[in-house]
Amino acid sequence: MIVESSVEVAVPPQVAFAVSQTTGATRLRWDPFIRRQAFLDGATAPAKGVRTLTRHRSGLRMVSEYVSYRPPTNVGMKMVEGPWFFVVMAGGWRFTPLPGGGTRAVWRYSFTCRPRWLAPVAERVGRLLLRRDIDRRIAGFARGCTDPEVLASVSEAGW
């Protein structure tokens, strides 16, 4: 199953990419999904192979690994461990410059559920729930791309 949402923001791809990769309090300013997120294994920044622990606002937790990290065009992650009902859970961002400035940002989830006999129903329900989630998250991302504190944070980080 694939769920996707997109938005156009009035910042260049480098800034949009940087906003999508914010952490800590800056991330919490725009992302309604996350209660807490941290790099694992001593990592201090995102990169291919880096793992993160994310705690959802509901309390669910997931360990994810970056499978691609190509600023400012795309980033992808896959679940390494997480909620029992996902066999596979992955997500990714794509950033495309718009004519005249700005960026089109696309956020995509890909998932399959278990147990197999329940997957057809679980995946339909999951698609509805994840659609609502991804739409809220990308709307938050768009707000983050206009938030002076978020933009100052990515500017200070050198983006």
SVG drawing of the C-alpha trace seen along z (x, -y; Angstrom):
<svg xmlns="http://www.w3.org/2000/svg" viewBox="-11 -35 40 51">
<polyline fill="none" stroke="black" stroke-width="0.4" points="0.0,0.0 1.2,-3.5 -0.1,-6.7 1.3,-10.0 0.7,-13.7 2.3,-16.8 2.5,-20.5 4.1,-23.5 6.2,-25.8 7.7,-29.2 11.3,-28.2 14.0,-26.7 14.6,-22.9 17.6,-23.2 15.5,-24.9 12.6,-22.6 14.9,-19.6 16.5,-21.1 13.1,-21.7 12.1,-18.1 15.2,-16.9 14.9,-19.1 15.1,-17.4 14.4,-18.2 12.3,-21.2 12.4,-22.5 10.8,-19.4 8.2,-19.4 7.2,-23.0 5.8,-21.6 5.4,-17.8 2.2,-16.7 3.2,-13.0 6.2,-13.0 6.4,-13.1 10.1,-12.3 12.8,-11.4 16.5,-10.6 19.5,-9.3 20.8,-5.9 24.2,-4.2 26.1,-7.5 24.9,-9.3 24.4,-13.0 23.1,-13.8 21.1,-12.0 22.9,-10.0 22.5,-6.7 22.6,-3.9 21.8,-6.0 19.1,-4.7 16.5,-6.7 14.0,-6.0 10.7,-7.8 7.9,-7.8 4.5,-8.7 2.1,-10.9 0.0,-7.8 3.0,-6.1 3.8,-3.7 7.6,-3.5 9.6,-2.7 13.2,-2.3 13.9,-3.4 17.0,-3.5 17.9,-6.0 18.1,-4.0 18.9,-7.2 20.0,-10.7 20.5,-13.0 20.2,-16.7 18.4,-18.6 16.4,-16.1 15.3,-13.1 15.5,-11.1 14.1,-7.6 13.7,-5.5 12.6,-2.0 11.3,-0.5 13.8,1.8 11.5,2.5 8.2,1.2 4.5,1.9 3.7,5.6 1.0,5.0 3.5,3.7 5.5,6.2 7.0,3.3 6.8,-0.4 8.9,-2.9 8.7,-6.6 10.4,-9.1 10.5,-12.8 11.1,-14.1 11.8,-17.8 11.5,-19.4 12.2,-23.0 9.3,-24.9 9.5,-27.4 9.9,-30.9 11.0,-29.6 9.6,-27.5 9.5,-23.7 7.1,-20.9 7.5,-18.5 6.1,-14.9 5.9,-12.7 5.2,-9.0 4.5,-6.0 4.7,-2.4 3.5,0.4 2.1,3.9 0.3,5.3 0.0,8.6 -1.4,11.1 -1.7,12.0 -5.3,13.2 -6.3,9.8 -4.0,7.7 -6.7,6.8 -8.9,5.2 -6.0,3.9 -4.3,2.2 -7.5,0.4 -8.0,-0.9 -4.2,-1.7 -4.5,-3.6 -7.3,-5.8 -5.4,-6.4 -2.1,-7.0 -3.7,-9.3 -5.0,-11.5 -1.6,-11.3 0.5,-12.2 -1.9,-15.0 -1.6,-16.5 2.2,-16.1 2.7,-17.7 0.4,-20.6 2.6,-21.0 5.7,-20.9 4.3,-23.7 3.7,-25.7 7.3,-24.9 8.5,-26.4 7.0,-29.7 7.8,-29.6 10.5,-32.1 11.9,-30.0 12.1,-26.9 13.7,-28.8 16.2,-30.5 17.1,-27.0 17.9,-25.6 19.8,-28.8 21.9,-28.5 22.6,-24.9 24.1,-26.1 21.4,-25.3"/>
</svg>
